[in-house]
Amino acid sequence: MIELGIMEGVLDVPQGKFKLQRLPYRHNDQLRAWDAADEYLLQHLFEQDSLKTDRKVLILNDSFGALGCALHKFSPTVISDSWLSQHATKQNLTANNITEHSIELRDSLDWTTQSFNIVLIKVPKTLAYFEQQLIHLQKILTADTVVIAAGMVKAMPASVWKLMERYVGITKPSLAKKKARLIFATVDLSLEQVKSPYPVYYQLENTDYNICNHANVFSRDSLDIGSRFLLQYLPKNIQAKDIVDLGCGNGVVGLMLAQNHDSANLHFVDESYMAVASAKETFQRAFEGRSAEYYVGDGLTKFKAESMDLIVCNPPFHQQNTIGNQIALSMFKQSYRVLKKAGELRVIGNRHLGYHLDLKKEFGQCKEVASNKKFVIWQAIKQN
Ligand SMILES: C[S@@+](CC[C@H](N)C(=O)[O-])C[C@H]1O[C@@H](n2cnc3c(N)ncnc32)[C@H](O)[C@@H]1O
């Protein structure tokens, strides 16, 4: 059951009032589990009376279940790449006494082949992922499918419109309201049906390894500069039986840890389905026959206490469109719990993020391993 905090929010829309909570849960969270674009979209659907109960509704990228909860009477299909979004959606349905089965949750790699009357898209942060979703959509659109994209104006550059025009059809904008906007697209079935270019691959510099990247993966076209720096300072040949690549993305960090630790078990963890699928393919291509563990979930929540020897992490600095260090802090806490005594957490962060202060709070101490103008790599050992 969801733990509703003091800052619990209530989404008040024509479809009803819904108590909504973000995930990961934070006591006194000041951030709402929905945005003005969700409100605008729900208001619009109500005013247009475009939703009759027999309408089939597809929702893409619902942040924490605001759209799914408000539209549950239409038994929508909801597709997302985020485990946290999906989990929040389930919890928010339950908190509002709505059965989980009233919506069909699918992950980003499990597209439906059904067609829909209405497709509602919250524009995601990664445009490549948006493009890939539009490519999938092309296959299931019919001439009278209503397609509406919604987002905050600042998160909808001209490229969003261009992509919609390229894959769906002519677009028309709404007026902006509370800095949110809707884009209506008229389906044009004569547009060229495009084959998805994803996953894409690049060869990891100075190696023969091919890195697999699905559309929503961090730094999918080339090695990120922070990851490159981290790769230079990974622990080598230490006595580690179980090693975690926490927030693994395409798995590049775990891959190099595996190379330096022949007999270790590698554990790849990410909250993005596409990331974990990419890491799995990356690892299996590089080490044919070597097994590893793969988890989609919120960091280390499913891991046993005192079970891992080494955790390496390049933490996220945003969740969807919100910037902040809350996920990193929760990863540090989780790592402390999951590490064996004398186990190590190695973390890279932008210098200005000051992770050492948080690591000291959690581990009692931490040591700088390396730094350059932009990044610092920290080592925190769980004391005996
Ligand atoms: C900065 S990227 C690092 C990716 C990869 N390790 C690298 O260095 O290229 C951070 C990763 O953390 C993942 N992430 C975000 N929140 C998470 C959570 N709560 N649990 C697990 N992974 C999470 C993101 O999906 C993203 O892949």
The ligand as a MOL file (V3000), in Angstrom:
LIG
                    3D

  0  0  0     0  0            999 V3000
M  V30 BEGIN CTAB
M  V30 COUNTS 27 29 0 0 0
M  V30 BEGIN ATOM
M  V30 1 C 24.2450 8.6140 -15.9050 0
M  V30 2 S 23.4610 7.1340 -16.4640 0 CHG=1
M  V30 3 C 24.8060 5.9820 -16.3900 0
M  V30 4 C 24.6830 4.8550 -17.3660 0
M  V30 5 C 25.9340 3.9410 -17.4880 0
M  V30 6 N 26.2990 3.3720 -16.1980 0
M  V30 7 C 27.0900 4.7340 -18.0590 0
M  V30 8 O 27.9960 5.0980 -17.2980 0
M  V30 9 O 27.0760 4.9960 -19.2780 0 CHG=-1
M  V30 10 C 22.4420 6.7210 -15.0590 0
M  V30 11 C 21.5650 5.4870 -15.2310 0
M  V30 12 O 20.8090 5.3050 -14.0220 0
M  V30 13 C 19.5370 4.7920 -14.3760 0
M  V30 14 N 18.5930 5.0250 -13.2490 0
M  V30 15 C 17.8730 6.1350 -12.9640 0
M  V30 16 N 17.1360 5.9450 -11.8520 0
M  V30 17 C 17.3930 4.6760 -11.4420 0
M  V30 18 C 16.9220 3.8920 -10.3420 0
M  V30 19 N 16.0640 4.3890 -9.4570 0
M  V30 20 N 17.3760 2.6300 -10.2330 0
M  V30 21 C 18.2470 2.1170 -11.1380 0
M  V30 22 N 18.7230 2.8240 -12.1870 0
M  V30 23 C 18.3110 4.0800 -12.3240 0
M  V30 24 C 19.1870 5.5420 -15.6530 0
M  V30 25 O 18.1750 4.8640 -16.3750 0
M  V30 26 C 20.5450 5.5610 -16.3600 0
M  V30 27 O 20.7030 4.4330 -17.1940 0
M  V30 END ATOM
M  V30 BEGIN BOND
M  V30 1 1 1 2
M  V30 2 1 2 3
M  V30 3 1 2 10
M  V30 4 1 3 4
M  V30 5 1 4 5
M  V30 6 1 5 6
M  V30 7 1 5 7
M  V30 8 2 7 8
M  V30 9 1 7 9
M  V30 10 1 10 11
M  V30 11 1 11 12
M  V30 12 1 11 26
M  V30 13 1 12 13
M  V30 14 1 13 14
M  V30 15 1 13 24
M  V30 16 1 14 15
M  V30 17 1 14 23
M  V30 18 2 15 16
M  V30 19 1 16 17
M  V30 20 1 17 18
M  V30 21 2 17 23
M  V30 22 1 18 19
M  V30 23 2 18 20
M  V30 24 1 20 21
M  V30 25 2 21 22
M  V30 26 1 22 23
M  V30 27 1 24 25
M  V30 28 1 24 26
M  V30 29 1 26 27
M  V30 END BOND
M  V30 END CTAB
M  END
